[in-house]
């Protein structure tokens, strides 16, 4: 008989934040950057369409490898991501949130989602995190 490991504090925090999207959107500037990859992945997989654009426009890393997460082509998810890019380009965003430089739509495996935020710094082409 195998027991499932209990959820981590990060997993519980992310699920809690995503339950109240309006509140989370209002405090995105206060959420540590280490939460963003897990929050984005959970919001993406759970199809939380209200918070996805806000997460994209507040993305604290230089690269966001979206296509690597898409198991099937999903126009609605892509529209939510592009809405976040539109918000980023049309609104005066806080300096911390303006780090996104590359929306990676290549259909190839990307290590970004395998590493924890802040552990490694590299560019998107190498599939790692970058803060520059």
N, CA, C and O of each residue as an XYZ file, in Angstrom:
528
protein
N       0.837     -1.167      0.000
C       0.000      0.000      0.000
C       0.892      1.243      0.000
O       1.790      1.373      0.832
N       0.640      2.138     -0.925
C       1.465      3.327     -1.023
C       0.658      4.549     -0.578
O      -0.509      4.713     -0.935
N       1.303      5.380      0.193
C       0.658      6.594      0.677
C       1.118      7.778     -0.158
O       2.291      7.889     -0.511
N       0.188      8.644     -0.461
C       0.517      9.860     -1.195
C       1.124     10.871     -0.224
O       0.629     11.052      0.889
N       2.179     11.514     -0.648
C       2.828     12.521      0.197
C       1.866     13.685      0.426
O       1.121     14.063     -0.478
N       1.881     14.244      1.614
C       1.008     15.399      1.872
C       1.473     16.590      1.032
O       2.646     16.669      0.667
N       0.565     17.510      0.725
C       0.957     18.681     -0.070
C       1.963     19.548      0.688
O       1.943     19.623      1.916
N       2.826     20.187     -0.063
C       3.802     21.097      0.545
C       3.104     22.396      0.941
O       1.979     22.663      0.517
N       3.769     23.182      1.739
C       3.223     24.485      2.131
C       3.031     25.347      0.889
O       2.029     26.054      0.779
N       3.980     25.300     -0.048
C       3.859     26.067     -1.287
C       2.615     25.639     -2.062
O       1.861     26.492     -2.532
N       2.389     24.341     -2.201
C       1.210     23.846     -2.927
C      -0.081     24.309     -2.257
O      -1.022     24.724     -2.933
N      -0.123     24.237     -0.938
C      -1.328     24.680     -0.219
C      -1.525     26.187     -0.371
O      -2.653     26.648     -0.546
N      -0.447     26.951     -0.307
C      -0.544     28.411     -0.454
C      -1.039     28.783     -1.849
O      -1.891     29.660     -1.995
N      -0.508     28.120     -2.866
C      -0.913     28.403     -4.246
C      -2.392     28.096     -4.438
O      -3.121     28.906     -5.010
N      -2.836     26.953     -3.974
C      -4.254     26.584     -4.103
C      -5.142     27.592     -3.378
O      -6.203     27.968     -3.877
N      -4.703     28.022     -2.207
C      -5.468     29.013     -1.452
C      -5.537     30.345     -2.202
O      -6.599     30.962     -2.285
N      -4.411     30.781     -2.740
C      -4.385     32.038     -3.495
C      -5.268     31.973     -4.732
O      -5.930     32.953     -5.074
N      -5.284     30.838     -5.400
C      -6.075     30.712     -6.630
C      -7.570     30.588     -6.352
O      -8.383     30.816     -7.248
N      -7.941     30.235     -5.136
C      -9.366     30.162     -4.789
C      -9.994     31.546     -4.754
O     -11.180     31.700     -5.047
N      -9.212     32.543     -4.401
C      -9.714     33.906     -4.321
C      -8.948     34.769     -5.322
O      -8.042     35.515     -4.949
N      -9.318     34.658     -6.586
C      -8.573     35.322     -7.658
C      -8.551     36.836     -7.515
O      -7.516     37.459     -7.751
N      -9.680     37.444     -7.129
C      -9.712     38.907     -7.001
C      -8.706     39.394     -5.970
O      -7.965     40.346     -6.214
N      -8.685     38.740     -4.825
C      -7.722     39.109     -3.776
C      -6.291     38.912     -4.274
O      -5.445     39.789     -4.105
N      -6.025     37.763     -4.886
C      -4.671     37.449     -5.349
C      -4.194     38.462     -6.382
O      -3.046     38.905     -6.339
N      -5.075     38.827     -7.309
C      -4.708     39.827     -8.319
C      -4.344     41.145     -7.642
O      -3.420     41.833     -8.076
N      -5.063     41.496     -6.583
C      -4.796     42.769     -5.909
C      -3.485     42.775     -5.121
O      -2.951     43.844     -4.823
N      -2.966     41.605     -4.785
C      -1.726     41.547     -3.992
C      -0.566     40.905     -4.743
O       0.429     40.540     -4.117
N      -0.660     40.758     -6.050
C       0.418     40.114     -6.815
C       1.770     40.772     -6.589
O       2.794     40.089     -6.591
N       1.792     42.076     -6.395
C       3.062     42.787     -6.177
C       3.732     42.387     -4.873
O       4.938     42.568     -4.709
N       2.954     41.845     -3.948
C       3.484     41.475     -2.638
C       3.870     40.001     -2.543
O       4.503     39.590     -1.570
N       3.497     39.210     -3.533
C       3.764     37.775     -3.513
C       5.206     37.520     -3.937
O       5.642     38.043     -4.963
N       5.956     36.729     -3.175
C       7.347     36.445     -3.542
C       7.448     35.809     -4.932
O       6.597     35.017     -5.336
N       8.496     36.173     -5.640
C       8.666     35.682     -7.012
C       8.774     34.157     -7.075
O       8.474     33.562     -8.109
N       9.191     33.533     -6.001
C       9.312     32.074     -5.978
C       7.960     31.386     -6.135
O       7.903     30.216     -6.514
N       6.880     32.093     -5.849
C       5.534     31.533     -5.983
C       5.046     31.519     -7.436
O       4.199     30.703     -7.799
N       5.574     32.413     -8.256
C       5.022     32.615     -9.589
C       5.030     31.375    -10.486
O       4.002     31.086    -11.098
N       6.125     30.630    -10.596
C       6.064     29.443    -11.456
C       4.990     28.445    -11.024
O       4.253     27.926    -11.862
N       4.898     28.177     -9.723
C       3.878     27.240     -9.233
C       2.478     27.795     -9.421
O       1.563     27.064     -9.800
N       2.304     29.089     -9.158
C       0.979     29.695     -9.344
C       0.568     29.679    -10.802
O      -0.577     29.367    -11.128
N       1.509     30.018    -11.685
C       1.176     30.037    -13.108
C       0.824     28.637    -13.592
O      -0.160     28.447    -14.308
N       1.622     27.671    -13.203
C       1.385     26.296    -13.639
C       0.022     25.798    -13.158
O      -0.721     25.185    -13.925
N      -0.306     26.055    -11.902
C      -1.596     25.623    -11.350
C      -2.752     26.376    -12.014
O      -3.768     25.773    -12.360
N      -2.600     27.681    -12.191
C      -3.651     28.471    -12.850
C      -3.835     28.020    -14.297
O      -4.960     27.946    -14.791
N      -2.749     27.726    -14.957
C      -2.767     27.256    -16.343
C      -3.492     25.919    -16.438
O      -4.397     25.755    -17.255
N      -3.095     24.968    -15.606
C      -3.682     23.631    -15.642
C      -5.127     23.609    -15.152
O      -5.916     22.771    -15.588
N      -5.477     24.525    -14.249
C      -6.839     24.591    -13.719
C      -7.730     25.535    -14.522
O      -8.914     25.694    -14.225
N      -7.144     26.156    -15.540
C      -7.868     27.074    -16.418
C      -8.488     28.242    -15.641
O      -9.667     28.555    -15.808
N      -7.690     28.867    -14.807
C      -8.122     30.052    -14.054
C      -7.924     31.273    -14.949
O      -6.919     31.976    -14.849
N      -8.882     31.507    -15.809
C      -8.731     32.504    -16.874
C      -8.676     33.945    -16.380
O      -8.177     34.820    -17.089
N      -9.175     34.203    -15.188
C      -9.154     35.577    -14.679
C      -7.760     35.960    -14.188
O      -7.321     37.095    -14.371
N      -7.075     35.017    -13.570
C      -5.777     35.340    -12.978
C      -4.609     35.165    -13.963
O      -3.554     35.770    -13.770
N      -4.777     34.355    -15.003
C      -3.675     34.134    -15.951
C      -3.133     35.432    -16.554
O      -1.919     35.635    -16.541
N      -3.989     36.324    -17.085
C      -3.432     37.574    -17.636
C      -2.688     38.398    -16.580
O      -1.661     39.006    -16.882
N      -3.193     38.422    -15.361
C      -2.527     39.175    -14.289
C      -1.170     38.562    -13.955
O      -0.206     39.287    -13.706
N      -1.088     37.236    -13.946
C       0.195     36.572    -13.686
C       1.197     36.871    -14.794
O       2.372     37.119    -14.524
N       0.733     36.848    -16.037
C       1.631     37.144    -17.167
C       2.139     38.576    -17.066
O       3.337     38.821    -17.213
N       1.241     39.520    -16.818
C       1.671     40.922    -16.777
C       2.545     41.234    -15.563
O       3.248     42.244    -15.548
N       2.505     40.374    -14.550
C       3.343     40.563    -13.355
C       4.515     39.599    -13.302
O       5.214     39.540    -12.291
N       4.747     38.844    -14.365
C       5.771     37.797    -14.390
C       7.136     38.372    -14.029
O       7.609     39.287    -14.703
N       7.788     37.852    -12.969
C       9.038     38.446    -12.500
C      10.306     37.889    -13.146
O      11.408     38.183    -12.684
N      10.169     37.091    -14.206
C      11.321     36.505    -14.891
C      11.359     37.003    -16.330
O      10.356     37.496    -16.845
N      12.499     36.876    -16.973
C      12.653     37.355    -18.349
C      11.929     36.477    -19.360
O      11.553     36.958    -20.429
N      11.728     35.212    -19.051
C      11.151     34.286    -20.015
C       9.946     33.568    -19.424
O       9.937     33.200    -18.249
N       8.930     33.377    -20.260
C       7.757     32.591    -19.868
C       7.531     31.526    -20.946
O       6.969     31.825    -22.000
N       7.960     30.295    -20.692
C       7.817     29.215    -21.680
C       6.419     28.588    -21.625
O       6.194     27.602    -20.924
N       5.496     29.175    -22.371
C       4.096     28.764    -22.320
C       3.837     27.483    -23.104
O       3.165     26.577    -22.609
N       4.353     27.403    -24.296
C       4.030     26.276    -25.175
C       4.472     24.952    -24.574
O       3.832     23.929    -24.815
N       5.537     24.944    -23.807
C       6.032     23.713    -23.196
C       4.998     23.101    -22.258
O       5.021     21.895    -22.011
N       4.091     23.925    -21.735
C       3.056     23.430    -20.825
C       1.808     22.937    -21.545
O       1.017     22.187    -20.974
N       1.630     23.351    -22.783
C       0.395     23.024    -23.496
C       0.463     21.611    -24.076
O       1.208     21.344    -25.019
N      -0.329     20.720    -23.493
C      -0.380     19.353    -24.011
C      -1.151     19.307    -25.332
O      -0.828     18.528    -26.229
N      -2.153     20.139    -25.429
C      -2.917     20.300    -26.672
C      -3.033     21.795    -26.929
O      -2.941     22.605    -26.007
N      -3.232     22.145    -28.175
C      -3.385     23.558    -28.491
C      -4.716     24.036    -27.930
O      -5.767     23.465    -28.220
N      -4.658     25.077    -27.134
C      -5.833     25.602    -26.454
C      -5.909     27.103    -26.706
O      -5.159     27.883    -26.120
N      -6.820     27.491    -27.582
C      -6.945     28.888    -27.971
C      -7.344     29.763    -26.786
O      -6.862     30.890    -26.669
N      -8.203     29.274    -25.917
C      -8.673     30.070    -24.777
C      -7.513     30.384    -23.831
O      -7.378     31.517    -23.371
N      -6.682     29.392    -23.541
C      -5.511     29.618    -22.671
C      -4.564     30.606    -23.338
O      -4.070     31.530    -22.691
N      -4.311     30.417    -24.619
C      -3.411     31.323    -25.331
C      -3.965     32.746    -25.338
O      -3.202     33.703    -25.209
N      -5.271     32.898    -25.486
C      -5.878     34.232    -25.436
C      -5.683     34.872    -24.062
O      -5.425     36.072    -23.971
N      -5.803     34.086    -22.999
C      -5.590     34.618    -21.640
C      -4.140     35.074    -21.467
O      -3.881     36.120    -20.873
N      -3.200     34.288    -21.985
C      -1.785     34.660    -21.908
C      -1.531     35.938    -22.711
O      -0.841     36.842    -22.239
N      -2.084     36.012    -23.913
C      -1.903     37.204    -24.746
C      -2.574     38.429    -24.126
O      -2.098     39.550    -24.302
N      -3.670     38.224    -23.404
C      -4.307     39.340    -22.686
C      -3.345     39.893    -21.641
O      -3.302     41.102    -21.414
N      -2.577     39.018    -21.008
C      -1.574     39.470    -20.048
C      -0.464     40.268    -20.714
O       0.008     41.263    -20.165
N      -0.049     39.833    -21.894
C       0.961     40.583    -22.660
C       0.399     41.950    -23.028
O       1.095     42.961    -22.935
N      -0.860     41.977    -23.445
C      -1.506     43.244    -23.797
C      -1.539     44.180    -22.584
O      -1.250     45.370    -22.708
N      -1.890     43.643    -21.417
C      -1.881     44.453    -20.188
C      -0.488     45.011    -19.925
O      -0.336     46.176    -19.558
N       0.523     44.175    -20.115
C       1.902     44.579    -19.869
C       2.313     45.718    -20.797
O       3.005     46.649    -20.385
N       1.882     45.636    -22.044
C       2.280     46.641    -23.026
C       1.482     47.940    -22.949
O       1.991     49.001    -23.310
N       0.237     47.865    -22.482
C      -0.619     49.052    -22.512
C      -0.746     49.773    -21.183
O      -1.213     50.912    -21.146
N      -0.347     49.145    -20.100
C      -0.471     49.781    -18.792
C       0.894     50.129    -18.245
O       1.903     49.525    -18.611
N       0.912     51.093    -17.381
C       2.148     51.466    -16.703
C       2.347     50.483    -15.553
O       1.762     50.641    -14.481
N       3.171     49.474    -15.785
C       3.345     48.431    -14.780
C       4.523     48.754    -13.874
O       5.451     49.463    -14.261
N       4.466     48.229    -12.680
C       5.515     48.393    -11.680
C       6.823     47.812    -12.227
O       6.795     46.839    -12.980
N       7.957     48.394    -11.860
C       9.249     47.944    -12.383
C       9.502     46.457    -12.156
O      10.054     45.791    -13.032
N       9.115     45.928    -11.012
C       9.350     44.505    -10.741
C       8.629     43.634    -11.761
O       9.115     42.562    -12.121
N       7.489     44.084    -12.219
C       6.675     43.257    -13.098
C       7.060     43.392    -14.565
O       6.479     42.720    -15.417
N       8.007     44.227    -14.866
C       8.333     44.464    -16.270
C       9.522     43.636    -16.762
O      10.153     44.004    -17.753
N       9.835     42.541    -16.099
C      10.992     41.736    -16.485
C      10.736     40.814    -17.670
O      11.690     40.368    -18.307
N       9.490     40.516    -17.984
C       9.190     39.591    -19.070
C       9.666     40.157    -20.407
O       9.256     41.241    -20.822
N      10.531     39.408    -21.062
C      11.073     39.813    -22.359
C      10.758     38.792    -23.465
O      10.700     39.146    -24.642
N      10.557     37.531    -23.078
C      10.356     36.459    -24.057
C       9.149     35.621    -23.675
O       9.089     35.064    -22.579
N       8.191     35.535    -24.585
C       7.087     34.598    -24.449
C       7.440     33.426    -25.364
O       7.289     33.507    -26.583
N       7.904     32.356    -24.765
C       8.426     31.215    -25.519
C       7.266     30.318    -25.969
O       6.604     29.688    -25.144
N       7.031     30.268    -27.268
C       5.951     29.456    -27.838
C       6.486     28.260    -28.614
O       5.761     27.640    -29.392
N       7.756     27.942    -28.398
C       8.334     26.776    -29.071
C       7.762     25.495    -28.481
O       7.509     25.401    -27.280
N       7.567     24.524    -29.343
C       7.004     23.244    -28.916
C       8.139     22.281    -28.587
O       8.386     21.320    -29.315
N       8.814     22.552    -27.493
C       9.896     21.671    -27.058
C       9.980     21.695    -25.544
O       9.528     22.636    -24.891
N      10.558     20.655    -25.010
C      10.684     20.542    -23.561
C      11.496     21.707    -23.023
O      12.487     22.116    -23.628
N      11.074     22.234    -21.893
C      11.759     23.365    -21.281
C      11.951     23.084    -19.797
O      10.989     22.769    -19.095
N      13.166     23.192    -19.321
C      13.500     22.881    -17.926
C      13.006     23.930    -16.937
O      13.078     23.727    -15.725
N      12.507     25.045    -17.449
C      12.039     26.114    -16.572
C      11.086     25.583    -15.509
O      11.201     25.942    -14.337
N      10.161     24.745    -15.904
C       9.129     24.265    -14.987
C       9.654     23.198    -14.038
O       8.943     22.794    -13.117
N      10.876     22.735    -14.241
C      11.459     21.708    -13.381
C      12.329     22.277    -12.268
O      12.604     21.589    -11.285
N      12.763     23.519    -12.413
C      13.653     24.097    -11.404
C      12.890     25.070    -10.538
O      11.899     25.658    -10.972
N      13.341     25.235     -9.340
C      12.689     26.183     -8.437
C      13.189     27.592     -8.745
O      14.347     27.796     -9.110
N      12.290     28.548     -8.589
C      12.625     29.945     -8.857
C      13.803     30.377     -7.990
O      13.840     30.101     -6.790
N      14.749     31.048     -8.605
C      15.862     31.606     -7.866
C      17.050     30.682     -7.694
O      18.092     31.126     -7.212
N      16.938     29.406     -8.069
C      18.058     28.495     -7.884
C      19.104     28.636     -8.974
O      20.301     28.512     -8.718
N      18.649     28.894    -10.182
C      19.597     29.016    -11.281
C      19.240     30.237    -12.108
O      18.067     30.600    -12.200
N      20.218     30.863    -12.700
C      19.975     32.010    -13.566
C      20.570     31.763    -14.931
O      21.784     31.607    -15.064
N      19.750     31.728    -15.919
C      20.196     31.507    -17.280
C      19.133     32.046    -18.203
O      18.089     32.505    -17.739
N      19.370     32.003    -19.494
C      18.362     32.536    -20.395
C      17.363     31.466    -20.811
O      17.551     30.276    -20.557
N      16.307     31.922    -21.451
C      15.210     31.036    -21.829
C      15.656     30.006    -22.854
O      15.139     28.889    -22.865
N      16.584     30.351    -23.698
C      17.013     29.414    -24.732
C      17.664     28.175    -24.141
O      17.698     27.123    -24.779
N      18.175     28.294    -22.937
C      18.747     27.138    -22.266
C      17.716     26.446    -21.393
O      18.001     25.422    -20.773
N      16.505     27.017    -21.347
C      15.425     26.393    -20.604
C      15.478     26.606    -19.112
O      14.869     25.846    -18.359
N      16.194     27.627    -18.664
C      16.292     27.873    -17.233
C      15.705     29.231    -16.895
O      15.216     29.947    -17.769
N      15.757     29.569    -15.644
C      15.232     30.839    -15.159
C      16.201     31.966    -15.430
O      17.412     31.768    -15.520
N      15.639     33.147    -15.556
C      16.470     34.341    -15.698
C      15.769     35.500    -15.017
O      14.546     35.624    -15.090
N      16.517     36.322    -14.375
C      15.945     37.493    -13.737
C      16.397     38.769    -14.427
O      15.999     39.859    -14.016
N      17.207     38.664    -15.451
C      17.709     39.868    -16.110
C      16.867     40.212    -17.300
O      17.138     41.199    -17.984
